[in-house]
Amino acid sequence: MSTAPKTPDTPTDDRLPVTLPALADKRERGEPIVMVTAYDFPSAQVAEVAGVDMVLVGDSGAMTVLGYDSTVPVSVDEMIVLARAVRRGLKTPFLVADLPFGSYEASDAQAIATAQRFVKEAGVDAIKLERGGVAVQRARAIVDAGIPVQGHVGLTPQTATALGGYRAQGRTAQRALDVTRDALDLQDAGCFSIVFEAIPAAVADAIMKRMEVPVIGIGAGASTDGQVLVFHDLLGIYDGHSPRFAKRFASVKEEMVAGVRAYAEEVRAGTFPAAEHTYSIDPDELERYRATLAPPAGIAWGPGEEM
């Protein structure tokens, strides 16, 4: 087995694809599950080589890569384009895609049809939908249709306005009970996993005692079975609002800006491209080429002159 350092161009080849039983086994063994979002081929390659367990094509891509003000405007077609790109970059992690707002709420038939598109057209392993309530019924219908579903409770960005904005949920006894009921209802509906977002750690800990499926936390404390962060938040690429729970593990955008600025300066100074960045031509071939090409008016080719 090669011991050469892994880069985005050299995917790992010593890991088995992560499956639903593998995720359940991790939970049983108490082995933390690592999940990250990705929205394109390069970010998927990074996730692959970094060795994460799950990748989410989140509707957060509406803001981080498509420039929308929220997750609400993103369409199914746009999400499928992102999911297809991520699928091409992955071999090992379990791939989940968000069903965007408006693509599953109307009926079970709509929810199943949308989920099927993500499986057939993008090759995802599972889909994710938000909230309890009617979403529980939709989750059950999709599971019954043979497609794995991950639930999502607490702060649900698609309906953040109804929740009072992008803020923690479950901070009163009643709201904590609501979040608990949503989580248990989604579990009963057959969801293979549930995301807990932005809820007090003590509430998450109490709910965890009643959970039987892997729970992935994001701003829900350390008692969940795994953690997920947005790719652009953890790498410092996105300039938008950074939630309290999003730890920055790198400052990639600063490096990107510095690199592009250095490139611009060298172009303007005439130092790029240098000789090592250009291609040569055999002198005899150059002469034959010039013999068939009249020089511009008032200019004569000089001996050995470069074009």
C-alpha positions, 0 to 999 in steps of 0.5 A: 500500500502506498505511503505517499501523502494524499492530495485532492488528486490522489483519492484514498483507496484503502477505505470501504464505502460507508453504508447505513449498517456502517453508520449504525455500527459506528453509533453502537461502538461510540465512534464519532461520525464525521460529516461535512457539506460539499457543493462541487467536485473539488470540495468532494475530492477534499472530503474524500481524501480527508476521510470523512464518513458522510457528505451533505450536499446542503441547501446551504449551497444556495448561499455559499456557492450560488449567492442567494440570501437564504436557502429558500430560493434554490431549486431542485435543478440547481441542487441536482447539478451540485449533487452530481458534481459532488457524486463525481468526486466521492468514492467512500463517504455516504452521500446525502442531499437536501430536498430544497424548500417547496419540493416535498411539502405539498404531497407524498407524491411530490416528496417521493418524485423529488427524492427519486430525482436525486437518486436517479439523476445525482446518485445520492445515497439518501436525502434529507428533509427538515422539520417535524409535523407534515415533514414526518409524513413525507419522510415516512412516504419516502422511506416506504418508497425505498429511499433512506431519509435523514431528518433535521430538527431544531433550527431548520433554515428553510423555515427560519422566519417562522422560528423567529430567525436564525437562532437557537431552538429549544431554549424554553421548556415548550420548545424543547418538548417540540424539538424532542417530539419532532426528533422522535416522530422522525425516528418513528417514521423510519429516518436512518439518522437525524440532524440536531441543529442549534439546540442547547447541549442539555436538551440534546443530551436528554433527547439522545437518551431516547434516540436509536439512530445516529444523530449528527449535531451542529451546534447541539453539543458533544453528546450526539453521535457525530458532527457536521459543519459547512465546508465554507465555514470551517475553511474560512471561505464564506464571508456571510454570517458565521454562526456561533457553532462554526469553528474555523479550522483554516483561512482559505479565502485569505490565501485565495485572495493573496494568490490572486492579488500576487498574480494580478501584480505580476501581470501588471508588472510584466513579470508573468508569464516568464520564459518558464511559462511559455512553449517553444518551437523548433527553429526549422519549423518556425522558419517553415511557418513564416515562409507560408505566412506574410509578415504584417505590413511594414515588418520583416521577420528577423533571424531567430525572431520569436513570434 
